[in-house]
Amino acid sequence: MRWCALVLLLVAPGLTIMVGCGYYLLVDLGALQTSYHHLENLVAQNAELRQLFIADAQQNAHRTNMFAEGVWFLLGALLAGLGVHGLCVMPRREKPGAEARTGSSDQ
C-alpha cells in the first residue's frame, strides 16, 4: 500500500511535471532562438533604438519563461527522484510461512 502512495503522490506527478514543463521549455527555446536572430538582424541593419529595445524585451521575456519552466522541470525531477528513492529503500515483505533467506538454518 505504501508503494502505491509513493507512486501516486510523488513519482507520477513528478514525471507529469517534467513532461509538461520539458515540452514548453523546448517550445520557448525555439521562440528564444527566433527572437535572438531577429535582434541580431536588427543590430546588423542599424535599426532604430526603439526597435532594438522592443526586440531585446521580447528576447528577455523568453529567457524568463525558460528559466521558470526549467525550475519547474527540476522540481518535478526532484519529486520523481524522491518517490523512486522511497521505493528503493522500502523494506520488502516476506510471504507468510516463508523462511527468511539469511543463509543460516536451525540445524
Buried (B, 14 or more C-beta within 10 A) or exposed (E): EEEEEBBEBBBBBBBEBBEBBBEBBEBBBEBBEEBBEBBEEBEEEEBEEEBBEBBBEBBEBBBEBBEBBBEBBEBBBBBBEBBBEBBEEEEEEEEEEEEEEEEEEEE
